[in-house]
Amino acid sequence: MKQKIAYQFGIELLGIEPSIWRLIEVPSNYSFWDLHVAIQDSMGWLDYHLHEFKLLPPRKRKPILIGIPDDEYGGSILPGWEVPLSQYFKEPGDEAGYDYDFGDGWQYRITLAGKYLQDDGVKYPACLDGKRACPPEDCSGIKGYYNVVEILANPEHEEYEDMVYWLSNHAKNYHPYDADYFEPSEVKFCNPKKRWKMAFQD
């Protein structure tokens, strides 16, 4: 019987300090769409916006783009659900860029940290570790994120009540928002096939 392999990925949100990151494991037969869903779930995003993986294979000048083909943004984007991870992630240390929400401009570094035999006692995908809460969806990028943190740190701030109201009435209800909090065991992963059907067949 062929033993199943898990890919371990480090996921780091760029441009924010202290760092916001996750360490997850996914089945090696996952596609880039499946990894996208796992990233969204581990970070705490709501998958409201377009995304795109960027890879630069050896001896190539132009990056390979994988995500959701969209005429509005142009370019040649391969459908993520048609591209297996194993096609581009070969050895530990292999990297890809991952962009989410082209308006807010979130950018990630995705690194293959290792390849391991799947553990019979683990349900995959799994979140092994991580630090700090994901920025609230639609908070206007890095500058907006720092603005959220600054306002919440000062209850006397003139925008404090408006910020609490926005967070409380957000689709996810982020209130109370603690930028320093993250607990890996609380991550709930969706079935990527169901997510695909919800996105493209409903």
C-alpha positions as CSV (number, residue, x, y, z in Angstrom):
1,M,0.0,0.0,0.0
2,K,1.4,3.4,-1.0
3,Q,2.1,5.6,1.9
4,K,0.4,9.1,1.8
5,I,2.6,12.2,2.0
6,A,1.8,15.5,3.6
7,Y,3.3,18.8,2.5
8,Q,4.2,21.2,5.3
9,F,3.9,24.9,4.3
10,G,5.0,28.1,6.0
11,I,2.7,31.0,5.3
12,E,3.9,34.5,6.1
13,L,1.9,37.7,5.5
14,L,4.4,40.3,4.2
15,G,4.8,43.9,5.3
16,I,3.5,43.6,8.9
17,E,5.5,43.6,12.1
18,P,5.4,41.6,14.4
19,S,5.0,38.9,11.8
20,I,1.7,37.2,11.1
21,W,2.3,33.6,10.0
22,R,0.9,30.0,9.9
23,L,2.4,26.5,9.6
24,I,0.0,24.1,8.0
25,E,0.1,20.6,6.5
26,V,-1.9,19.5,3.5
27,P,-2.2,16.3,1.5
28,S,0.4,16.1,-1.3
29,N,-2.3,15.4,-3.9
30,Y,-3.8,18.9,-3.3
31,S,-4.2,21.4,-6.1
32,F,-3.4,25.0,-5.8
33,W,-7.1,25.7,-5.3
34,D,-7.1,23.3,-2.4
35,L,-4.0,25.1,-0.9
36,H,-5.7,28.4,-1.4
37,V,-8.7,27.3,0.6
38,A,-6.4,26.0,3.4
39,I,-4.5,29.3,3.5
40,Q,-7.8,31.2,3.7
41,D,-9.1,29.1,6.5
42,S,-5.8,29.0,8.5
43,M,-5.4,32.8,8.3
44,G,-9.1,33.6,9.0
45,W,-10.0,35.3,5.7
46,L,-13.5,34.9,4.2
47,D,-12.4,34.2,0.6
48,Y,-14.4,37.2,-0.7
49,H,-11.8,38.3,-3.2
50,L,-9.6,37.1,-6.1
51,H,-6.3,35.4,-5.3
52,E,-3.2,34.5,-7.3
53,F,-0.1,32.4,-6.8
54,K,3.1,33.6,-8.4
55,L,5.9,31.1,-9.2
56,L,9.2,31.7,-10.9
57,P,10.6,28.4,-12.2
58,P,14.4,28.1,-12.8
59,R,15.6,29.8,-16.0
60,K,12.3,31.6,-16.4
61,R,12.0,35.4,-16.5
62,K,8.2,35.6,-16.5
63,P,6.3,34.2,-13.4
64,I,3.7,31.6,-13.7
65,L,0.3,32.8,-12.4
66,I,-2.1,30.4,-10.9
67,G,-5.5,31.3,-9.5
68,I,-8.9,32.2,-10.9
69,P,-8.8,33.3,-14.6
70,D,-10.3,36.8,-14.8
71,D,-10.5,39.0,-17.9
72,E,-10.7,42.2,-15.8
73,Y,-7.1,41.8,-14.6
74,G,-5.7,40.4,-17.8
75,G,-2.7,38.1,-18.1
76,S,-2.6,34.4,-18.4
77,I,-3.8,32.8,-15.1
78,L,-3.9,29.0,-14.9
79,P,-7.0,27.7,-13.0
80,G,-5.8,26.6,-9.6
81,W,-8.0,23.6,-9.5
82,E,-6.3,22.1,-12.5
83,V,-2.7,22.5,-11.3
84,P,-1.3,20.0,-8.7
85,L,1.0,21.3,-6.0
86,S,3.5,18.6,-6.9
87,Q,4.0,20.2,-10.3
88,Y,5.9,23.1,-8.7
89,F,6.7,22.3,-5.1
90,K,9.4,19.7,-5.4
91,E,11.9,20.2,-2.5
92,P,11.8,21.9,0.9
93,G,12.6,25.6,0.4
94,D,10.6,25.9,-2.8
95,E,8.6,29.2,-2.6
96,A,5.7,30.9,-4.2
97,G,4.1,34.3,-3.8
98,Y,0.4,34.4,-2.9
99,D,-1.7,37.6,-3.4
100,Y,-5.2,38.0,-2.0
101,D,-7.6,40.9,-2.5
102,F,-6.0,42.9,-5.2
103,G,-7.6,46.1,-3.8
104,D,-6.2,45.8,-0.3
105,G,-3.1,44.2,-1.7
106,W,-2.3,41.4,0.8
107,Q,0.9,39.6,-0.2
108,Y,2.3,36.3,1.2
109,R,5.4,34.2,1.0
110,I,4.5,30.5,0.8
111,T,7.4,28.1,1.5
112,L,7.5,24.3,1.4
113,A,8.9,23.5,4.8
114,G,9.0,19.8,4.4
115,K,7.4,16.5,3.1
116,Y,6.4,13.9,5.6
117,L,4.4,10.7,5.9
118,Q,0.9,11.4,6.9
119,D,0.1,10.5,10.5
120,D,-2.9,8.2,10.9
121,G,-3.9,10.2,13.9
122,V,-4.1,13.5,12.1
123,K,-6.9,14.9,10.0
124,Y,-5.6,16.8,7.0
125,P,-5.3,19.7,6.3
126,A,-4.0,20.7,9.8
127,C,-2.7,23.9,11.3
128,L,0.3,23.1,13.4
129,D,1.4,26.6,14.6
130,G,1.1,30.3,14.0
131,K,1.3,33.7,15.5
132,R,-1.1,36.7,15.7
133,A,-4.6,37.3,14.3
134,C,-5.2,37.9,10.6
135,P,-6.2,41.5,9.7
136,P,-9.9,42.1,9.4
137,E,-11.2,41.5,5.9
138,D,-11.6,44.8,3.9
139,C,-9.7,46.9,6.4
140,S,-7.9,48.7,3.5
141,G,-4.6,46.9,3.5
142,I,-1.5,47.3,5.7
143,K,-2.1,51.0,6.4
144,G,-5.7,50.3,7.3
145,Y,-4.7,47.4,9.6
146,Y,-2.3,49.6,11.6
147,N,-5.1,52.1,11.8
148,V,-7.4,49.5,13.3
149,V,-4.8,48.4,15.9
150,E,-4.1,52.0,16.8
151,I,-7.7,53.0,17.3
152,L,-8.6,49.9,19.4
153,A,-5.6,50.5,21.7
154,N,-7.2,53.9,22.7
155,P,-10.8,53.8,23.9
156,E,-10.7,57.6,24.0
157,H,-10.0,57.8,20.3
158,E,-12.6,59.7,18.4
159,E,-13.1,56.8,16.0
160,Y,-13.1,54.1,18.7
161,E,-16.9,53.6,18.8
162,D,-17.2,53.6,15.0
163,M,-14.4,51.0,14.7
164,V,-16.1,48.7,17.3
165,Y,-19.4,49.1,15.5
166,W,-17.7,48.2,12.1
167,L,-15.9,45.2,13.6
168,S,-19.1,44.0,15.4
169,N,-21.3,44.2,12.3
170,H,-18.7,42.7,9.9
171,A,-19.8,39.5,8.2
172,K,-17.3,37.7,10.5
173,N,-18.0,39.8,13.7
174,Y,-14.4,40.5,14.6
175,H,-15.2,42.2,17.9
176,P,-13.4,42.0,20.3
177,Y,-10.4,42.0,18.0
178,D,-7.1,41.0,19.5
179,A,-4.3,41.4,17.0
180,D,-1.9,39.3,19.2
181,Y,-4.2,36.3,19.5
182,F,-4.1,33.1,17.5
183,E,-4.8,29.5,18.6
184,P,-4.0,26.8,16.0
185,S,-6.5,24.3,17.5
186,E,-9.4,26.7,16.7
187,V,-8.8,26.6,12.9
188,K,-11.6,25.0,11.0
189,F,-10.8,23.8,7.5
190,C,-13.5,23.7,4.8
191,N,-13.8,21.0,2.1
192,P,-12.1,22.7,-1.0
193,K,-14.4,20.8,-3.4
194,K,-17.5,22.2,-1.6
195,R,-15.9,25.7,-1.6
196,W,-15.3,25.4,-5.4
197,K,-19.0,24.4,-6.0
198,M,-20.2,27.3,-3.9
199,A,-18.0,29.7,-5.8
200,F,-18.6,28.5,-9.4
201,Q,-21.8,26.4,-9.5
202,D,-24.3,28.3,-7.4
